[in-house]
Amino acid sequence: VYPNPFNPSLNIDLLIHDPGQLLFEVYDLKGRIIKKKEYNYDGDGNYSILWQPAKISSGIYFIVLTFNNRYTETKKVSFLK
């Protein structure tokens, strides 16, 4: 996840080994969901997600990536205006 802190966009690089579905979620500090999107991947490779948030305040957010409902990773990021 880079850059961090970020403005105006955030890149998330992924290395996918198996076909499947990735759930991308963003939460604020109060636990409210800010963004939710699903991605489908056909197989092995390097992928990237670009998040360009609109209408959010400066602050700390949590990026939650869940692959095939089995593997979850959470990253803390800071958005600066």
Buried (B, 14 or more C-beta within 10 A) or exposed (E): BEEEEBEEEBEBEBEBEEEBEBBBBBBBEEEEEBBEEEBEBEEEEEEEBEBEBEEEEEEEBBBBBBBEEEEEEEEEBBBEE
